[in-house]
Amino acid sequence: DLLSRPWPTLDFLGWIDPSTPMRGYLVVDLPEGLTGVRLRFPGNPASTRRTSMCALCHTTHAVGGVALVSAPHRRGDSAGSFGTYACADLACSLHVRGLTGPFHGVPARETLGFDSAVRRLRTNVAAFVRRVAREE
């Protein structure tokens, strides 16, 4: 469904694997080139019982809208992974712009302007992807 994506409003491409719902992918265009990471979603996210905030876009969600996602080291061994709290639908770009409706995600109340919020999202996503790629 790449042609139907709202490209002008996407800061990264994120999707859940339809054949394996506990797996997702995140691709971001960094100055050093397109970089992607494979994500794992937990089977029973703890956030299903309370309101939680995405660490990438700072959008708050209730009832399972945020999940602790992890990305294995790029080298693929069992040395570990990196995790962060992210929107469970990986639609951070749409949530931060208020394009997902009133019940899907609400940007946290803050004094940060729209352009700054988008810049923060881009910075947070790039930092997460670079951290995984560097194998820290």
Protein Blocks (a to p, Z undefined) as FASTA:
>chain_A
ZZmpcfklpcbdcdddfklmkbccdddddfkbpcdddddddfbdfklmbccddfklopac
eehiaccdddddfklpanbccdddddfklpmmmmmnopnojkloccdddfbdfklmmmmm
mmmmmmmmmmmmnoZZ
